[in-house]
Amino acid sequence: MTTEDLFSHSAKTSTETPKAKPAAPKLDATEKPALSNVPEMSVSELANSLKRTLEQTYSHIRIRGELSGLKVAASGHLYGDIKDENSNINIICWRGTLSKLNIKPEDGMDVIVTGKVSSYPKSSRYQVIINSMELAGEGALLKMLEERRKKLAAEGLFDDTRKKQLPFLPETIGVITSPTGAVIRDIMHRLKDRFPRHVLLWPVKVQGDGAADQVVQAINGFNNLDGSTLKKPDILIVARGGGSLEDLMAFNEESLVRAVAASNIPIISAVGHETDTTLIDYASDLRAPTPTGAAEMGVPMRVQLMAQLSDNQERLISASSRLLDHKRTVLDAWSAKLGNPAQLLENRMQAIDHLGDKLNNALRQNVSVKENQCNKVTGRLRSPKDLIQSAQQALEYQTERLIKTTPRIIQDKRTSLTSLTRILESLSFKRVLERGFAAVKNSSGNIISSGKTVQNEDSLSILFANDEKLRVKAEK
């Protein structure tokens, strides 16, 4: 809307009938024109007047258009445009209002905004200050959800490889839903009928402002129960009853979808009726058609398990009985082949007696042979007294010899040590320097053993025998 439009609108809405202007008098060339009776205004006065006119005339409006150029400033306020095929208007949504909107504004959304028209005097711009915002029809909402679904799917958040296997019989089940209403009662009743389990309820809002954030906090809270006094659930059920597309919008929020995909605990989504589908259904590990269905998927039927266990027990007993009968038949067949055990034992006992006689004879012969061998060896053995006397004489001889040779050996070793000490001292670093040699070191204090490691202009130190140092520059 231009400034001209504002003035024309103001003129059209005025109830005052304009007076006919008198014809301008003809002035003589010598006469001066009369001063104008239009009051003079400053720029600020005109700008503020226009602002008041806009806000009074358009204090409550509803406009439909497409959002574009949205940007949230550091202050938290939202700035952008709303446009159609021919026009574009600036919009502002203050931080306090932005947090209360039913939808999250995004570029390209077809929306209906409610608010008022105002202006920004410093730049002569007018703008719509938003009080509320809604999607322009269910078709626009479905389009937005489809675009969001494609975006998250492209990131891999819905891949089957991310899905986690549910435990066969969870000990603890975490339920995220409203603490009142039929949903939690249906889940608890169904669990009690099938297989009673320990249930932890995290109460949340399931519709309206802040609902998605509360569900995200609940999922993260359950995942962070490690080390807590509460047992960490084995599975989670996120549930709410049926409703319109707008009622279920919290479960289409991107932040909630990402929290479901990132959960370390398997999640069953049970939002709405069987015909309802939300984005968390794609990210969850299992989708249930209803909250009651989620309870059925979470635990097996105890009666069926008991019946199956009883059937397995009967089958095991029957199989064991058949196996025993078979083994008994095999044993009887082998028994028939073996014959009379008493007769078999008599034959074996006779053979054992015969072998016993042969063993006794062999032992007596062996003892006789060994006895003869011992007698022969005994005749050749010297008496212990003679052996001790001979060893004592040898010890005395070696002792006397050691006493005589030990001083000479010690003197020889001392002389050799003195000689080696002199040689070692003559080869020491200090003695080498005293013979006219010098040590050359680089700037790091390391001894230089080859001129190849020295560069031109390197700083060198020459060390002499009297600890004198001479600093020089290398020249090549």
Secondary structure, 3 states (H helix, E strand, C coil): CCHHHHHHHHHHHCCCCCCCCCCCCCCCCCCCCCCCCCCCCCHHHHHHHHHHHHHHHCCCEEEEEEEEEEEECCCCCEEEEEECCCCEEEEEECHHHHCCCCCCCCCCCEEEEEEEEEEEHHHCEEEEEEEEEEECCHHHHHHHHHHHHHHHHHCCCCCHHHCCCCCCCCCEEEEEECCCCHHHHHHHHHHHHHCCCEEEEEECCCCCCCHHHHHHHHHHHHHCCCCCCCCCCCEEEEEECCCCCCCCHHHHCHHHHHHHHHCCCCEEEEECCCCCCCHHHHHCCEECCCHHHHHHHHCCCHHHHHHHHHHHHHHHHHHHHHHHHHHHHHHHHHHHHHCCHHHHHHHHHHHHHHHHHHHHHHHHHHHHHHHHHHHHHHHHCCCHHHHHHHHHHHHHHHHHHHHHHHHHHHHHHHHHHHHHHHHHHHCCHHHHHHCCCCEEECCCCCECCCHHHCCCCCEEEEECCCCCEEEEECCC
